[in-house]
Amino acid sequence: MATNPYFRKTVRSEQTLIDDLSIEVIKIHGYDMIYLPRTLVREDELFGEDRSPSRFSSGTEIEMLVESVDGFEGDGEIFARFGLEIKHNIILLVSKTRFEQELACHNLTEPREGDLLYFPISNGFFEIDFVERHSPFFQLSKINTFKLTCSAFRYTGENFNTGWSKLDGLTSDHRTKLQKLTLGTGVGNYIEGEIVVQGDGSTISALVQEWNSSSKILEVSGVTGTFQFSGYPVFGVSSGAEYLLGNTAEQTNTEIVPGFNNDNLGFERENLIDFTDTDPFSQGDL
């Protein structure tokens, strides 16, 4: 038996009504999130992931509804093999129409797994793990919302330069400003980790991260003051190297992620493993 011909499921006015109601509910009860599209630097076409730290160079504000109103889902805070892990999950709803309107500048018609969301209540980032694109399932033969399953974002060296100061500042504890200086004529070789100074009285100083003698590019961090492009030499305190920073020198800002040497040293001090035991599995038989 065929369906009732007097009831239609594709009435445009009813579809528009449901869409408008969905948008209104999200605007009333939702929160203003900031959507950050992920830019892959070195895409692995086989596994579909980034072989280098990804970039987040923009952010767009859009309202979303928190569906998990009882709090964060997931395993919460647990002590794992390598310390404390925070496994917070959250489920969000976003209007399909509003997403297409706000993210049109990024040529996005739907959310993508791997992109980030800034959640203002917890003041942190969440990564989109899965996008449910058919929930509710074709209500009145149309999709009105996307359901996003997200988890707490774990920082692994990604480059944040979104233009939102409150977002870029969230990862400042994990990053260090790096200045790249192109030098001119001079003598000697700078030593990694030494202090370099410029000017009378040594009012301008920095810490050497890397020195390329062939291209004469000096990368420094922890800069105090502003390097002057007026012919003043950049002097290495330990190495004695001295090169001019002329008017044609280039200065760019990038970001580096500090190493984990301090953490590793902390584990080594504990002496968790006794390497003097020749056969730890023999129970003293050998």
N, C-alpha and C positions, 0 to 999 in steps of 0.2 A: 504494500500500500504506500502510495506516495505521501510526502509531507503535505500539510495543510497549505493550500495556495493562498489563503486569505491572511496569513501571517508571514511577513517577510523579515529576514534577518539582516538585510543590507540597506536599511533606510538611512540615507545620508544624515538627516536631521537628528535621528536617534544616536547615530554614531558620534556626531559632533557633540551632542549633549553629554554622553558618557565621557568623552575626552575632556570636555570643559570641566566636568565635575571632578575628574581625576586630578586635573591641574589645580583646581581650587583647594581640594583636600590637602594636597602636598604643600601648597603655599601657606595654608593655615597651620598645619601641624608639623611641617617639616623644618629642616635647618638648611642654612646656606652653606653648601659645600664648595670646595674649589677643586675642579677637575684638572689633573695634570697629565696631558698625553706624554707617553714615553717615546723617546727617539732612540732607535737602535744605532749604535756607533759601528759595530762590526757584527752584522747579523750572521748567525749560523743557519744556513738555509736547510740543513738536515734536521736540526732539533728545534728550529724556530726561536732561538734565544740569542742573547747578546754575549759575544765573547769578550767585550770590553765594558766597563761601567757605562750605563746608559745616561742620556742627558734628559733633563726636564727644563725646557727653555720657555715655557709659558704656562699660564693657569687661567681657567675660566670659571667664574662663580655661577652656580646653578643650585636650585633648591632640590632637596631629596628628603624622602620620608623614611624614618627609622622604623623598620618592621619589628625588629627584636627589641621590644620596649622593656623587657624584663632585665635588660643589661647585656653585657658582652657575652657571647657564646664562646664555645671552644673549651680548651683545657685550662685557661687562665694562666696564672703564674706557677711554674713548676721548676724544680731543680733537676736539671738534666746532667749529662756527662760533662758538659763544658760550662756549667754554671747555670744561672737563672735564665729561663726562657719564658717569654710572655706570648701566649697563644690566644689572643683575643680575636674573635670573629664577630662580624656584624652584617646584617642583611638590610639593604636599602632599596627603596623604590624611586624611580625617576620617570617622569613623563617622557614618552617617546617624542611627542611634538615639541616640548620644551628643549629636549636634548638636541634635536635637529636644528632648532632655532639658534641656540647658544653656541653650539660647537660647529656650526657651518664654516666658521673661519678656519677650522682645522680639517675640513673635508671629512668630518666624521658624521655618520648617520646613526651610529649605535655605540655604546660603550665597548671597550676592548679589555680583554684579560691582560694584566700586566701594567695597565695605567694606574695612577695613584689618585687618591682622594684625601683632601685635608678635612678632618673632622674637628670643628671648632670646640666642641664640648670637651673632648679629651686632649685637645691641642696636639694632635699627632696625625701621622699619615696612615692610611689603609690602602693596601694593594688589592685590586680586583682579581679574585681568583676564578670566578665563574659568572657568566652573564646568562640568566634565564630569559630568553627572548620570546617565550610563548606562555606567559603567565600574567593575567588569566588567559586561558586558551581560546583565542579568537572570539572574545566577547562581542556579540553582534557582528561577527565576521571581520573584526579589526583588532590589532594589537595597540593598546594604549600606553602600557608601561613596560619598563625593564626592571627585572629583579636582580640586584647585584649582591653576590656573596663575597665578602671582603675579609681580609685578615690583616693583623697589625704588620706594618711594613718594617722590614729589617734592613737597615742601611748597610750597603756593601760598596761604598765608594762612588755612588752616582753623583753626577754633576748637576746641582740645582742653581739655575739662574733664571727664575721665573718672572722677576720683576716685582714679586710680592715680598716685601721685606720680612714679614712675619713667617713666611714659609722658608725663604733662603736662610734665615737665622736659626731655624730649628736644627739644622745639621752643622751649625758652626762649631759645635763641640767635637765633631768628627773630622773637621777640615782645617787646613791652614792655608792662608793666602800665600801665593807664590808669585814672585815678580821675576820676569825674564829680561835681563839686560844684555844688549848687544854692545860690546866694548870696542874700542879703537886700538891705537898703538900702545905697547907696553911690554913688560918683561915678567917672567916667572909664571908659576902655575898655582892657582888657588887650591886649597885643601878642603875637601868636604867636611863640613861641621865647624869650620873656623869662622871667626867674626871678621867682616869687612867693614871699613869705615870710609867716609868721604867728607872732605871739607876740613877747614881749620877747627881744631877743638873736638873733632870726632863727634859732631852732633848728629850725623846721619850714619846709621849702622844697620847691619842685617846679618843673617846666618846663612852660610853657603850650603846649598843643597846639591848642586851639580855644576861642574865647570867643563866646558868643551873647548879645548885649546885650539882646535882647528877652525871652528866657526866663531870662536871668541864670544860664546854665549854663556853668561853667568846667571844661574838660577838661584834666587835667594828667598828666604822667608823671614817672618818676624821683623819686618822693616820698621825702623824708628826714624821718623822724619820723611823727607822726600828727596830722592836722588835728583841732582841738578845736572842738566845737559849743558854745561857751560865750560867744559874742558877740565873740570876737577877730576883728579885720579881716584879710582876705587882701590883702596889699599888693603891687602890681606894681613891681618895682625900676626898670624902664626907663620904663614908662608913667605911674607915679604913681597908677594906679587903685587904689581901696580900697573893698572891700565886706565886709559882715559875714557871717560863717558862723554862723547862729543855731542854736538847738536843733531847729528844724523842718527844717533842711537835710537833703538826701539825699546819700548817698555810695555809689556803686556801682563795682564793679571790672569792667572789660572788658579787651579786648586789642586792640592795634594792631600792624600789620606795618610795620616801617621801610621807607622808600623806598629807591630804588636810585640816588640822586643821586651818592653817592660812587663807585659803579661806573661811572656814566656819565662823571663827571669824569675818571676814570682813562683811559677810552678817548679822551676828547677831548684829553688831554695828549699822547697818542702821535702825533696828527696823521697818522692812517693814510690819509686822503684829502686830496689837494691840490686845494682848491677854487679856486685861482688859475688853473688850467689851463682855458682857454675851451673847448677841444675835445680831450678826452683820447683820442678815437678816430681822429683824423686823422693820427697819426704825424708831426706837424710840418708837414703840408701847408698848414694855415691859420695 
